Amino acid sequence: MIVNGKPAEDFAGTLLEYLQQHGYRHDCVVVERGGEIITHEQFACVQLQADDALNILHFMGGG
């Protein structure tokens, strides 16, 4: 699996589980897989595969 352009461990589970395990707030990210944006409503349904390439954009506030 590739995450943000870097090799990552293969993960057996859903996208939501992956995000939670890696400390992402699922309500503050946008995820693209294989050229398609995955909606927040789909996170719990999307099963990750070994050949997935994910781009995870995490929004941060600040001033």
C-alpha positions as CSV (number, residue, x, y, z in Angstrom):
1,M,0.0,0.0,0.0
2,I,1.2,3.5,-0.8
3,V,0.1,6.4,1.5
4,N,0.9,10.0,0.5
5,G,3.5,8.7,-2.0
6,K,5.4,6.6,0.5
7,P,5.3,2.8,1.1
8,A,3.1,1.9,4.0
9,E,2.2,-1.4,5.8
10,D,-0.6,-3.3,4.2
11,F,-3.7,-2.8,6.3
12,A,-6.5,-5.3,6.6
13,G,-9.6,-3.2,7.5
14,T,-11.6,-0.3,6.5
15,L,-10.4,3.2,5.6
16,L,-12.1,4.5,8.8
17,E,-10.2,2.0,10.9
18,Y,-6.9,3.0,9.2
19,L,-7.5,6.7,9.8
20,Q,-8.4,6.1,13.5
21,Q,-5.3,3.8,14.0
22,H,-3.0,6.4,12.5
23,G,-4.3,9.4,14.5
24,Y,-6.3,11.1,11.8
25,R,-9.5,12.9,12.6
26,H,-11.8,11.5,10.0
27,D,-13.9,14.7,10.0
28,C,-10.8,16.7,9.1
29,V,-9.4,14.8,6.1
30,V,-10.0,14.3,2.5
31,V,-9.0,10.9,1.0
32,E,-8.3,10.1,-2.6
33,R,-7.8,6.5,-3.7
34,G,-7.0,5.6,-7.2
35,G,-7.9,9.0,-8.5
36,E,-11.3,9.2,-6.8
37,I,-12.3,11.1,-3.8
38,I,-13.9,9.0,-1.0
39,T,-16.7,10.7,0.8
40,H,-16.8,10.7,4.6
41,E,-19.9,8.5,4.5
42,Q,-17.9,5.8,2.6
43,F,-15.0,5.6,5.0
44,A,-16.5,2.8,7.1
45,C,-17.4,0.8,4.0
46,V,-14.2,1.0,2.0
47,Q,-12.0,-2.1,2.5
48,L,-8.3,-1.3,2.0
49,Q,-6.3,-3.5,-0.4
50,A,-2.6,-4.1,-0.6
51,D,-2.3,-2.4,-4.0
52,D,-4.2,0.8,-2.9
53,A,-2.6,4.2,-3.3
54,L,-4.0,6.7,-0.9
55,N,-3.6,10.5,-0.6
56,I,-4.7,11.8,2.7
57,L,-5.0,15.5,3.1
58,H,-5.4,16.7,6.7
59,F,-6.8,20.1,7.4
60,M,-5.2,22.2,10.2
61,G,-6.3,25.4,11.7
62,G,-4.1,28.1,12.9
63,G,-3.2,31.7,12.6
